[in-house]
Amino acid sequence: MSTVTVSELQKNPRRALLRVERGEALRITRNRRTVATLMPAPMPPAAPKKPSPWPDLEARSLKVMALGNGRAIDAAQFIIDSRGVW
């Protein structure tokens, strides 16, 4: 734990707060006597991950593009084949 005097803290509070934001705890002293301890706030728990809105997108897209035979096809070739003969 690092030590910072009250006068140093008054002169440059931003520097001290940056150190605390990085995870460092500071002991604040006046006349070589500890008067306070400045510690980082506990981190809030991480938000739960949202489920995917389309969890089966890959399976559905394979089903559509494979046209039921289980084998994916080239999209350009599919368009050419579906145009028919001119």
C-alpha positions in Angstrom: 0.0 0.0 0.0 1.5 3.4 -1.1 1.5 6.4 1.1 0.3 9.9 0.1 0.3 13.0 2.3 -2.7 15.2 2.7 -0.9 18.1 1.1 0.0 15.9 -2.0 -3.6 14.8 -2.2 -4.8 18.4 -2.1 -2.4 19.5 -4.7 -3.2 16.7 -7.2 -6.3 14.7 -6.3 -6.6 13.5 -9.9 -3.3 11.7 -9.8 -4.3 9.9 -6.6 -7.7 8.9 -8.0 -6.1 7.6 -11.2 -3.9 5.4 -9.1 -6.9 4.1 -7.1 -8.9 3.5 -10.3 -6.0 1.3 -11.5 -6.5 -0.9 -8.4 -3.9 0.6 -6.0 -4.8 1.3 -2.4 -3.5 4.5 -0.9 -2.7 5.3 2.7 -3.3 9.1 3.4 -1.1 10.6 6.1 -0.9 13.8 8.1 2.2 14.4 10.2 3.4 10.8 9.5 0.2 9.5 11.0 -2.4 7.6 8.9 -5.7 9.4 8.8 -7.4 7.5 6.0 -7.2 4.7 3.5 -8.4 5.2 -0.1 -9.3 1.9 -1.7 -10.8 1.0 -5.1 -14.5 0.3 -5.1 -15.5 -3.3 -5.5 -16.3 -4.2 -9.1 -20.0 -4.9 -9.8 -20.8 -8.4 -10.9 -20.8 -8.9 -14.6 -24.2 -8.8 -16.3 -25.4 -12.1 -17.4 -24.9 -12.8 -21.1 -28.0 -12.4 -23.2 -29.0 -15.5 -25.0 -28.8 -15.3 -28.8 -32.0 -14.2 -30.4 -31.6 -16.9 -33.0 -29.8 -19.9 -31.4 -30.7 -22.2 -34.2 -29.8 -19.8 -37.1 -27.0 -22.0 -38.4 -29.1 -25.1 -38.5 -32.0 -23.2 -40.1 -29.8 -21.6 -42.8 -28.3 -25.0 -43.7 -31.7 -26.5 -44.0 -32.9 -23.7 -46.3 -29.7 -23.6 -48.4 -29.3 -27.3 -48.6 -32.9 -27.7 -49.9 -33.4 -30.9 -47.8 -30.5 -33.0 -49.1 -28.2 -32.0 -46.2 -25.5 -30.6 -48.5 -25.0 -26.8 -48.8 -25.1 -25.4 -52.3 -23.5 -22.4 -53.9 -25.9 -19.4 -53.8 -24.9 -18.1 -57.2 -25.5 -21.5 -58.8 -28.9 -21.7 -57.0 -30.0 -18.4 -58.6 -28.8 -19.5 -62.0 -30.6 -22.8 -61.8 -33.8 -21.3 -60.5 -34.1 -18.8 -63.5 -34.8 -21.6 -65.9 -34.2 -21.6 -69.5 -34.6 -18.3 -71.5 
